[in-house]
């Protein structure tokens, strides 16, 4: 059988684009889970990368193997019929929480980088999202094929500049004091669990559509390796920023210092990543809500944005610091079952 490397790279691109959300793009997520722990954070990134490669690939191959059309069907296969309903309700709340974090992130860009009120960024994002809902999303998701590679390039450029700084190796090996240092041990598992748990809404139907096991397997391996590279690049850059935990958008601060000629493009790319993440989450939530309440799309979307806006009034850093680790711990149940579930690709359901 002819091996389709192009299709494998396309799956890898979808995998990377799904995981690289607002927290990833701003650098705040990498700081919270890894960089604030110094060298221990670097070790955690390597472990997390291994999990992205192995379990991301397994998740997609298993979804294609059982012919799951949605993540609800996949969760039913993992957890059983009744427990999966509870898990799907948890997923609904998590997507709502993540949407709120995204909106708060948009507000943080306007506040920290543009000097404008946070509410301007939040309401502009909601307004643009409503327009997209009315017009359609094909063009918007195509934006990811441009935004994600550009963001990866910027991450690698910043890493290149960072490793030129004389004390880079000292900073890489430095282990700062952290009151919650134990979290560096859990971080690889909770971070991979969080991202795979949320990404399954996109990865499950994509894998089922492709079907070919070799293509899906290598798409997962390439995508997981690319995510590891981006995490290492982000971490290598962030450790060179003094007081890195003080900033909402640390990657933009570093870009302004190391490569100011790219600064405004980079801010726009980060906002684009946040915007596409908001739309993706809202569509996922809309589809889920309609399973419980058959209401018109605009009504459910208005409700989603109203709740997300109220939650987003909390500071972006605070929301991300509390909600993302919490969601990661919840997703650990999904993560453990995915790890333990036996899988033989040659068998049929």
N, C-alpha and C positions, 0 to 999 in steps of 0.2 A: 504493500500500500504506500502511495506517495505521501510523504510527510509535508504538511502544509505549515511552513514556518511563518508565512504572512498572517494566517489566521491565529497562530499562537501568539504572535506579537500584538495582534488586535485585542485578544482577550487580556493580555498583560496590560495594555493601555487602559482598558476598561477597569481592570482591577486597581491599578494605580490611581486613576482618576476618581474612583469611588472612595478610596481610603484617604486621599489627599484632600481633606476638607479645610474649613476655615481655621480651626485650631492648629492644624499642620502648617498651613500657609503662613500664618502670622508668626509661627515659632513658639507660641504660648503653650501649646500642647506638648511639644518636645521638651520645653523647660520644665513643665509640671511633672512629667513622667520620668525624664532622664537627666537633662543637663544640670539641674540643681544638685545632683548627686555626684558630679564630677566624673572621675574614672569609673566608679561603680555604674554610673549612668551609661557609659560607653559599653561596658560588659553587658548591661541590660539590653541595649540596642541590638547587639549581636545575637543574643538569645531570642529577642523579639523577631528579628529578621528570619531566624531559623523557623520559628513558629508560623510566620507569614508564608514562607515557602512551602512547608509541609502541610499545614492545616488549610491554607487558602486553596491549594491544589486539591486536597482531599475533599473539601467542601463542594467545590465545583464538579469534581468527578462523581461524587456520590449523588449530587442533585441530578446530573445527567443519567446516571445509572438507574435511579428510581423514577425518572421522567417527571420530576417535580416542576409544576408550572409557576409556583409562587413560593415565597419563603414560609407561608402558612402551611403548605403541603410538606415542605422540608422539615419544619418543626414538628409536625404531626408524626413524621417518620422517626425523628430523633427521640421525642418525648412521649409519644402516644397521644391518642385522640383528646382526652380531657385535659391532661396537663398542658398540652400545646395551646389550648384556648387561653389559659392563664398567662402563658409566656407571650402570646400574641398581644394580650392587653398590656403587659409590661412593655412590649416593643412600641406600642402606641404612645405610651407615656414617655418613653425614652426619645422617640423621634420628636415629640412635642418639646421636650427639654432641650434637645440638640438644636431645633429650630430657633428656640429662644436664645441659645448661646450664639448662633449665627447672627441673629439680629443685633444682639449686644456687641458682637465683633464688628459689624458694619458701623454701629454707633461709635465704637472705640477708634476706628480708623479716622472718622471725621473729627473726633475730639482730640486725639493724640497727634495725628499727622497733619490735619488741615486747620486745626484751631477753631473748628465750628462746634456748635452744640451737638451732643450725642443724639438728641431726638431728630435732628435734621437727617442724619445718616440712616436712622431706623425707619422714619416715615418715607424717605426716598426709596429705600429698599422695598418696603411694603407696596408703595405706589407702582414701582417698576414691575414688581412681581405680579400685581393684578393685571397690568397691561399684557404681560407675557401669557398669563392665564387666558386672556381674551383672544390673543393673536395665535398662540400655539407655541410649542416648545422645541420643535425640530432644530431651528436655528440656534437656540440657546444651548442645547446639549452638544451641538457641533463646536461651540465656543471652547468646550473642555479640551478638544483635540488641539486647540491652539494655546490655551491658557496653561494647561498642565506641563507640556514640554518646555514652554517658556519659563515656568517657575522652577523646573528641574535645572535648566541652564543657569538661571540666576543663583540657585543654591550651590551649584558646582563652582561658579565664578567667585562667590563669596568664600567658599571653602578654600579655593586657590589663594585668594588674598590673605585669608586668615593664617594659613600654614606658613606664609612668608614672614609673619611677625616673629621676632626673635624668641620670645618666651612661650611659643605655641606648645612645645613638647611638655614644658613644666605645667602649663594649664591643663593639658590633656591628661596628665598623670595625677593631677591634684585631686584630693578627696576632701571637700569642704565638710564642716560640721553641719548636720541636719538633725533637728529634733525628731523628725519622723523618718530617720534613715532606713528603718525596716521596710519602708515602701519600695526602696530600690530593689529588694528581693522579689517583691510581688509584681512590680511594674511590668516586666516583659509579658507576664501572663494576663494581667488585667488590661494592658494596652492592646495586645493582640486580640483578646476576647472582645473588648469594646468595638474595635474596628471591624472584626469579622462578623460579629453579631449584627451590627448596623448595615454592613455591606452586603449581607446575604439577600436583602431586598432586590439588589441589582444583579448580583453574581449568580443566583439560582436560576432565574429565567434565561439569562445569557448562556449559561452552560448547557441547559436543556435544549436550547435552540441549536447549539453547535453539535452536540451529541458525540463527536469523535473523541475517544478517550485520550489518544496520544496528544492531540491538539490542546485539549483542556489541561492535561497534566503539565505540558511545557509552558502553556500560557500562565498557569499558576506559579511555576518555578521562576520564570522570567519576571513576572509581576512582583513576586515576593522579593527577588534579588534586587529589583529596581527600588522597591520601597526601603530595603535595607540601606542601599547606597544613599538615598535621599535623607534618611534619618542620620546616617553618619556625617553627611555633608552639613546638615542643619546643626547637629551637635557640635561639630568641629568649629563652626562659625560662632554659635551662641556662647560657648565657654570663654570666648575672648571679650565678651561684653561685661564690664564691671556692673555689679548689682542687677544682673539679668532678670531677677524676679520682679523688679519694680515696674517693668514696661508691659503694656498690653499688646503691643505689636513690636516685639524685640527685633525681628528680622528687618523691618523697615528702618529702625534706628541704626542697625549695623550697615545696611545698604547706604544710608545717608553719610556714614562715616568713612566707609571703605571705597564705595563706588558711587559718588553723588550724581554722576552723569546718567545713571540708570534709575535713580531714586523714584521719580514720578511714574515711570513705566511700571516699576515694581509695585508701587502702591496701587496702581490701577489693576495690575494682575492679581494682587491679593484680594481686592474688592470683587473682581470678576469671579474668583474662586469661591468667595463667600456667597455671592449672588446665585451662582449655579447650585451651590449646596442648599441654599434656602429653597429654591424652586424644587429641587429633587426631593427634599424632605417633605415639603408641603404636598406634592403630588402623591407621595407614599402615604402620608397621613390621610389625605382625601380619600384614597382608595380603601384604606382600612376602616375609616369612619363609616363609609357607605355600606360596609358589611353589617354594621349595627344600626345605623340610622339612614334610611334611604331619602336623603335630602338633596336639593339642587347643589351643584358644584360650588357656585358663588357663595351660597349660604354657609356651606361647610368650610370653605377657604377663609371666609370672613371670621368665622368662629376660631379657626386655627390661628390666624394672625392676631386676633384680639387677645387670646390666651398667651400666645408667644410674646406679644408686646408687653403684657403685664409682668411676665417673668423676666423679660429683657431689661426691665427698669433696674434690676440688680446689676452691680458692676460686672463687666465682662470677665475680668480676672477671677472674681469671687465665684461666678457661675461655673466657669471652666474648672477651677480648682476643686469644687465640691461635686458638681454633677458628673463630670467625665470619669473620675475615679470610682464614684458610686455606681455608675452604669457599667463600668468595667468589671466590678465585683459581681454585679447581677448577671452579666453575660458569661461569667466564669462557669455557670451551670451548663450553658450551651456549649462552651468551649471544652469542658471535661467530657461531655457526652459525645461530642464530635471526635475527640481524641480516642475515646474508648470504643466507639462503634466499629465493629469489624467491617471491612470493605474488600470485596473481591470483584474487580471490574468485569471479569469474564462471565460472572453469574448474572441472571436476569431476575427481576422482581417476581 
